[in-house]
Amino acid sequence: MARAKFGQIVSEMRGKVNGLVFSRGNCGSVIRVKTSNTNRRTLKQSEQRSHFSFVTQAWKTLTTAQRKAWNEQSYNYTRINVFGNKEVTTGFDYFCYCNMNLLKINESIILWPQKSPVNFSFTSFTYTLDYTGQTINLNFFPVIPTGKKLMIFATCPHSVGITNVKNLWRKIMVIDNSYPSPTDCFPEYSSVFGGMGYEGQNILFKGVLVDSETGFSSSNINIDKLDVIPTFIIGDDTVHPPLSIGYYNRIRLFPVTASNDGVIQKYFMYAGDDSGSGTYKLKCALYDNSFNLVANSVSDEIIIPVVHQWNELVISGAKPTINNGVDYWLAGWSNGVQVYNNGIILGSGIQHRYKDYVYTGVFPVNISSPFSSAILSPSYYGLCYF
């Protein structure tokens, strides 16, 4: 049966009459021939139908008092119809709404209606895509409170020209307050869509917050894309005590293997001294596995106060390139403080090999004698932007 919204003249119609569908498109109201979509009978469809069947059967088992309670409390649940108007719902609708939400977040159904939950909203919610590292990080603040769960929906990789993604949304996971920010949802996303596609395609995310006691759900929570410069992580993200080995007039070299082709933009170096007074100079460069200086890899020299801290070193002019799978030595130099680590690509928690090279002169210098051995030592965490 078709619906109509009347003014002085009929202005809106929705529904189907005799094989015709009344709808609205970009150009306004339209009438089209009714078609039947293919029923693919996916696992998600089967699960949804199973849940609905379970809930409707549960309604039939309720006592008169329980049904009366749902009918009286149904004013808490209002729906927006196709014309944008609020609709009065029945106790049965309200019962199905709450319990379908609970089943979606893997909670048991409730037989009595509950009080409305306390409102909650995120201050910020973004996501970042890293096609090189194959990660999809959800970044949110504050953390999800106890008693609530968040359903995460995503679209498949699609053309940026597609603006209507209503039929592309799929639920990929449910998270609660045990999930930190950021949370990597790449495994769950891949299990649904098979992968992230490629850069240039569009992927969208949204969330729906559900109260695990009442079944109340929020409206769609927009998760905005956060565009960041991709980074290659090197080193150990745990800060260790300062190394005891001497450091004056030494280059500290760290062996690294490039995990991708790239162009180095800048380095981060962790360095410092316990004296906490004065200033010192810092500089970075890259050597190949034969200890030849990589072209254009020398950073600008910086002067920094003598404190333990992160230091950013940029490369002016032409930038060095590295090749996937090739071994390099990342060299850190200081004229008077401990250089802990800086560089490219090893992975969190790994013990790093390094070797001090005693020299005189101006950095960078030619390294004439390759090391016969390397020393295992803890180090600090560092970054190199590509």
N, C-alpha and C positions, 0 to 999 in steps of 0.2 A: 504494500500500500504506500502511495506517495504522500509526503507531508507538504503542506503549504503554509506560508506565513502571509497573512493578508494585511494590506494597508488599504488605501483608497483603490489601489490596483494591486493585484497579486505581485509580490516582489521576490519571493523566494519559494522554491519547491525542492524537496528532497525525497528520495525513495524511488520505487519502481512501480510502473503501471503497464500491464500488457506488453512486457518485453522492452519497455523504454525506461531509461534511468535519468532522473532529474538530478543535476549536479551543478557545480560551479567551477570554472576554469579561470585562467588569466584574463580571458576576454569577457568574463561575466558568466551569467547562467547558461547552461548548455543542456541539451537533451541528446542522449546517445543510446544505441542499442545495447541491451544487456548481454554481457558475455560471462562465461563461466571460466574461472581460473583453474589451472591444473592443480589437482590435489596431490602434492608431492609426498605427503605422509612422512615427513621428517621426524626425527626423534624429538625435537622441540615441540612440534605440533602434537605428537602423540602424548607427550608429557603434559602439555596444557590441557588437552581433552580429558586425560586421566584425572588431573587435578579437579577440573570442573565437575566431572561425573562424581568424584568422591565428595565434593562439597555439597552438591545438590542432594545426594543421598543422605548426607549428614543432616541437612535441614529437615528431612522427613522424620528423623529420629528425635527431634527436639520435643520437649514438653510444651504444653500450652503456655506456661509461665515464661519459658525461654523465648518462644516466638513473640509473645507480647512485649518482652523486654527489647527484642530487636526492632519490632515495629515502632515502639516508643522512642528509641534512640536513633532511628533512621534519619532524623533531621540533621545529624552530624555529618551525613554523607550526601552531598548534592552533586549532581552531574550536570555538565554543560552539554546541551543538545547541539544539533548541527546548525542551529540558528544563533548560537551563542547565548542562549537563555538557560537559566538554572531550572532543573527539573526535580520535582519531588520524587523521592525513591521509596521503595517498599522495604520492609524488614528483611525480606528474602534477598533483595539487591544488596543491602547493607551487609548481610551475613556473608554473601558470596565475595563481595569486595574485600572485606577484612581477611577472610580465610584464604582466598586465592593469593593475596599478598604474602601471608605467612608461609604458605607452601612454597612460594617462589624463593624465599630466603631460608628454606629448610627448617622451618619451625612447625610445631604442632598446631592444629586448628583450635579455636576457642568456641565454646558453646554458649557463653554469656557475653554480651557486649561490654566493653571496658571503657573507662573514662578517656577523654581525649588526652594525648601525650603532650608533654612540654615541647614547645617549638624549639627548633635548632636550625642553624644555618651556618654555612662555611664562609669564613672571611675571604678566602681565596681558594680556587681550584683550577689547576692547569695541568697540561700533559706535554711531554717532550718526546720526540721520536729520534732515535739514533739508528740510522740504517746500517752504519758500519758496525757498531757494537751489538746490533739486534736487541735493543731494549726499548720499551715503552714505559716511561715513568709517569705515574700519577702523583702530582704534588698538591697537597691540600693542607689547610689550616683552618681551625684547630683539628685535632684528631677526632675520629668518630666516637661519640659518647657511648658509654655502656648502655645496653638495652636497645640499641639501634643498629641496623645493618644497611649497607648501601649496595644497591644493584647497579652494576656498571654495564652500560650498553655501548656498542660501537658499530660503526659501519664498515663494510668491506672497503679496500682501496678503490677509489673511483675517480673519474675525471673531475677537475675543479669546475667544469662547466655544468655539472649536475647540481641543481639547487634544491630540488625536492627529494629528500632522502627518507621520506616517511616509511617506505617499504624496505629500506636497507638496514634498519636497526636490528641488532641481535644482542641478547644478553650474553656476556662473556664470563662474568664472575660476580660473586657476592663477597664484600669485605666488611669487617667489623673493627672494633678498637684494638684488635691484636695486630693489625696491619699498620706499619709505620709509614711516614711520608719522607721520601718518595717510596712508592711501591711499583715494582716492575711487573706489568701485566702482559708482557710479550708472550710467555708460554700459554696463558689462557686465550689471548687473542689469536695466536697461531693455531690453537686446537679447533677454533671455530672457522677461521678464514684461511688457514694454511700459510700465512706469512703476511708481511707488511707491504708487499708490492715493491714499488720503487719510488725514489724521490721525484717529485712533480705531481704525483697522485695525491688525492685528498683522503684523509681518515678523520672521522669525527667521533667524539665521545660525549656521553651524557650520563647522569646518575639519577637514581630515584631512591630516596631515603625512606626506609620502612621501620616503623616501631615494632619491635619483636614481641611486645605484649598485646598491643591492640590491633595490629594489622594496618594502622593508618599509614598512608604513604604521602610523600611530598609531591609537589609538581616537579617537572623535569629540572634538574640542576645542570646548568651549562658548564661544561669543562672546556676551557679555552686553550688553544694551542699556544705554547710558549716557544718562540723561535730562539734557539741558542746556537752559539758557535760550537761545532762538534769538537770534542776533546779526546785525546788519547791519554789514558791514565798510566802512569808508571809508578813503581815503588810500592810502598807499604803505607796504608792509611792509618797505622798505629804509630804514634809518636814515641820513640825510644829515648832513653837517656843519651846525652852527648857522648860521642866516641872519645876514647882516651888517647888515641894515636896522635902524634904531633902533626901540625898542619901548616906551619909557616913555610912559604916558598915551595908549595907543592901544588900539583894538579891532581885532583881526585877524579879518576875515571871509573865509569860504570858501564859494563857491557849490557847492551840492549838489542833486541831484535824487532824490527819494524813489523807491525801486524797489518799494515796496509800501505799502499802508495799514498804519498802526501807531500804537502809543501809546508814547512815549518814557518809559523808566523811569529811566535815568541815562546820564551821559556818561563817557568817558575822555579826558583831555587830557594831551598831552605838553608839558611846559614846563620851563624851567630857566635857569640862569645860570652862567657860568664862574667867578664869584667864590666860590661854594660856601659862603657864610657868611650868616647872618641868616635871615629868613623872608619869605614873600610871600603875597599873597592871589590866589586863582583863582576864576573864575566863568564859566559858560557861559549862552548864550541862543540862541534861534532867531528869525530874521526872515524875513518873506515876501519875495517878489521886488520889492515896492514899499518895502522897508525898514521895514515895520511889525512891531512885536514880536508874535510868535506867543503867544497866550494860554497861560499856565501853563508856559512853556518855560524860565524862569529857574531855574538850579540853585542849590542852597545854596552859600554862599561857604565856601571852605576855606582854612586857613592851613597852608603846607607849607614845610619847609626848602628853602633855595635850592640845589637840586641838579637835575641833569637826571634826570627820572624820569616814570613814568606816575602819573597822579592820577585818582582816582575821584570824580566829582561827582554826587550824588544830587539828586533833585527831590522835596522834601517836599510833601505835599498832592496836589492835583489834578495830573494829568499832561497834557502837550500831545499832540495828535494830528496826524499828517501824512497826506497823501493821495498815492497812487501817481501818479507822473509829474509831480508839482508841484515847481517849483524853490524852493529855500530858500537863505538865507544863515545859516551857522552861525558864531556870534560867540564868540571866546575873549577874555577880559579878564584882565589881570594888572596889579598896581600896581607891578611892578618887575622882572619877568623876561620872557624871550622866550617867547611862545606860538607853538608850531609848528603844530599842527593838531589839530582835534577835530571830530567830526561824524558825518555820515551818507553812506554809499553813493557811492563813485566807482569803486573797483576797484583792484586791485594794480598798482603800477608806473606809475600815471598822474601826469603833472605837474599840479599844482593851481594854479588862479588864486586869488590873494588880493589884498586891498587893505587897507592900514592906514587907519584913520579916527581922526584926532587929535581929542580932545575934552577937555572939562573937566566935572567933576561926578561924579555917582554912576552907576555902571553898574547896570542897562541904561539907555541914554539913547535919545532919538529921534534918528534919523539923517536929517537934513534934506536933504542933497544926494546923490542917487545918483551912483555913480562913472561917469565918462566912459570909463574903460578899466580893465582889470585886469592884473595883473602875473603872468607865468608864473614859478613858483618851485618847487623841490623842497620837500617837506614830510614830516612824520612820519606814522606810521600811527595811526589812532584807531578807537574803537568807540563805538557807541551801542546800548544794550540796548532791545529792544521787548518 
